[in-house]
Amino acid sequence: MGDVVIELGELHHERQPAPLPVRRSPHPYRAGLALAAAVLLALVTGAVPREAPWRPVIVPARLGDAMFVEHDRLYVVDAPPAQPTTAVQSRIVSTYALPGGELLHRSTAAVTGAVFSVTSAGSTVLVSYRVDTMGAEATVAVAAGTDRALWRAPARMLSVSAADGLVLLHENIPESGKLSWYGVDLATGRHRWVLREPALAYTVETGYGADGFPHRLVTAAVDGHLDVRDTVSGRVVTAADLPVPPSWSRRGITLWPAGEILLVGGPAGVTAYALSDLTERWASPLDLSGRWVEPDCAGEICLFGYRGGVQVVDPVTGAVRWTSPRWAAAAAAGTYLLVAGREEDQARSPLAVVDPRTGEVHGDFGLWRPAGRVRADGTVIGIRQLIGDDIVWYASLDPRTLAVRVLGEATDVSGDCQATTQVLVCRALDASVALWPLTDGRIVTGG
């Protein structure tokens, strides 16, 4: 089933999946080529017996258990007590390897509220949870496979650098005035550095490495003073006093990181500064108020309005390359952008493939939706589910050729599906976790 490429068709409620028609620019000879390809496909595959449908690997879980998915790990946290309580709870975190679903270990974390983040680094499992109903949060580090707490901190975990043995934490309780950032030692929890965010300031992380760890923190004050801090050492690597609009003191600070530059501005315009030394790169009359920035739009910068619409900006010059009122979200896929309309319109809006430099529509994938990161071959996993159905179709989407390779169907699932580059992870109707393979080889289960 995984080696049949289907480029045309329409998904119905039956068990034979196919994408919506791929829309391309018209060419007079394409219809003949499509017919020839269809005949050739029938001749090639007609005598080959179809493989039995994939059977997923099942990871046990119960109703109320929480699921957290990373590239090569799956965490299942057992359900909290039925009655809300602020008493200490012992929550079991089961860690499984992906894509195979092998149980690696079970760890026990003592918490006092809902768990909202789990990750691991080496032999340490990190769990962030809510302390109370007032917004306080905490993180506990547990030795993997045990109930032994290594350290505990009154802040949420943002990221971990296993290479540097560092955990980046953020404490954010505006009511109490506690706005702090910490770099703590992964093994001991000791502070390597602490940043107490000044009053009327704003701090944002940036400078992400290949491991997903942000290596810079930028703090801006309403008077225009900016500090750029190294998150491993805590050292301020550059600082400057920049001209900022008066609106910062009234309406808040407008600061967006975008790769190697920082966008600073407000309603009257934006200025881009180099992250490395805060020297000015360019200025533009673009209005950043009421917008959010997607910094990696296949080499460009995307400015989205909160009600939809996008402006795509050249990061080198600040020139507006193109605008469109249609798109409300974008994700880079190689040299293309995958764009979609507003969430409420996505049930009838196709997933389009556009040229990031011109905005020209290369084609679309119908109602498929992307899930997970771009894979090594440039493809993206797409999923589709009919409203009210318990079947999720999954496929490989190729933005370059617009081909859709249907990989299979995940049956009896609730629809809570996430994808890595190798496996589709879905909650089943019975609350268990099902792992559906996205590769040509079958998954071999472990213990």
Salt bridges, closest charged atoms under 4 A:
GLU7 OE1 - ARG24 NH2 3.35
ASP72 OD2 - ARG73 NH1 3.82
ASP78 OD1 - ARG91 NE 3.41
GLU137 OE2 - ARG130 NH1 3.21
GLU137 OE2 - ARG156 NH2 2.75
ASP185 OD2 - ARG192 NH2 3.04
ASP227 OD1 - HIS225 NE2 2.98
ASP230 OD2 - ARG216 NH1 2.87
ASP241 OD1 - HIS225 ND1 2.79
GLU300 OE1 - ARG321 NE 2.69
GLU300 OE2 - ARG357 NH1 3.96
ASP314 OD2 - ARG321 NH2 2.91
GLU344 OE2 - ARG342 NE 3.66
ASP345 OD2 - ARG342 NE 3.23
ASP345 OD1 - ARG348 NH2 2.99
ASP364 OD1 - ARG23 NH1 2.74
ASP389 OD2 - HIS13 ND1 3.65
ASP398 OD1 - ARG400 NE 3.20
GLU409 OE2 - ARG15 NH1 2.80
